[in-house]
């Protein structure tokens, strides 16, 4: 799917979320990436082969706090 340079990360790469957005639907809570992944606002993903990646938000302990 990716036609720009440099090529976006492939779907089996750990950085697949860095691919360019080709369809932006914030009102519905999802984006289609050029590698074929659908990324949801809750950080869950649907991959082109139909597999699902569960939401992977950082825990509260990982968030920075203001002093």
C-alpha positions in Angstrom: 0.0 0.0 0.0 2.8 2.4 0.8 3.9 4.5 -2.2 6.0 7.2 -0.5 9.7 7.3 0.5 11.0 6.2 2.9 8.6 3.2 3.1 6.4 2.9 6.1 7.1 0.1 8.6 5.5 -3.3 7.6 2.6 -4.7 9.4 4.8 -7.3 11.2 7.1 -4.6 12.6 6.9 -3.4 16.2 6.8 0.2 15.0 3.8 -0.4 12.6 1.9 2.4 14.2 4.4 4.9 12.7 2.9 4.4 9.2 1.2 7.3 7.5 -2.6 7.8 8.0 -4.5 7.4 4.7 -8.0 7.6 6.1 -8.7 9.8 9.2 -12.0 9.3 11.0 -11.8 11.0 14.5 -15.6 11.1 14.7 -15.7 7.3 14.6 -12.5 6.8 16.6 -10.3 5.1 14.1 -7.6 5.7 11.4 -6.4 3.5 8.5 -2.7 3.4 8.1 -0.9 2.9 4.7 0.4 -0.5 5.9 -3.3 -1.7 6.2 -3.7 -1.5 10.0 -6.7 0.1 11.5 -5.7 1.9 14.7 -8.5 2.8 17.2 -8.5 5.7 19.7 -8.2 3.3 22.6 -4.8 2.2 21.0 -6.3 -1.2 19.9 -5.5 -2.3 16.4 -7.0 -4.5 13.7 -4.4 -5.9 11.3 -5.0 -6.7 7.6 -5.0 -10.5 8.3 -7.9 -10.0 10.8 -5.8 -10.4 13.9 -6.4 -8.0 16.8 -4.0 -6.1 19.0 -5.5 -5.3 22.4 -5.3 -1.7 23.6 -1.9 -0.9 25.0 -2.1 2.3 26.8 0.6 3.1 29.4 -0.3 2.5 33.0 -0.8 5.4 35.4 2.6 4.8 36.9 4.3 5.4 33.6 2.7 8.9 33.2 4.7 12.0 34.1 3.4 14.2 36.8 3.7 17.9 37.3 5.5 19.2 40.4 
